[in-house]
Amino acid sequence: MKPWMLPIFAGALLAVSACGSNDTDRAVSGGAMGAGLGLVAGPVGAVVGGAAGATAGALTNEEQIDLGEPVWR
């Protein structure tokens, strides 16, 4: 990945992070996106990013972040 791509990728992930209509959907999508972004930093980054994304997704509610139904539904 080119260095200039990281801010674009990070911004795109933050824009759609933790989307879903229930806690589980937000935790799963947040964890997956956090792991994907963290993978840029390596395997440890993927674990940390996944944990942070899942936590953020689980702690939000539908009124705070509502981007519609997740793709897998």
C-alpha positions, 0 to 999 in steps of 0.5 A: 500500500502506498503511504498516501492511501492510508488516510483515504482508507482510514477515512473511508473506514471511519465513515462506515464504522460500526454500522448496523441496527443492533449491538452485535452488527455494530460490534462485528462490523466495527471489529472487521473494519478495525482489524482491516485498518490495523493490518496495515501496521501488521498482525499485532495492529490487526488484533488491536484494531479489531478489538478497538473497533468491536468495542466502539461498535458495541458501545454505540447505539442505533441513534448515534450511528445509523447508516442502514442495514448491514450488507450481510442482512 
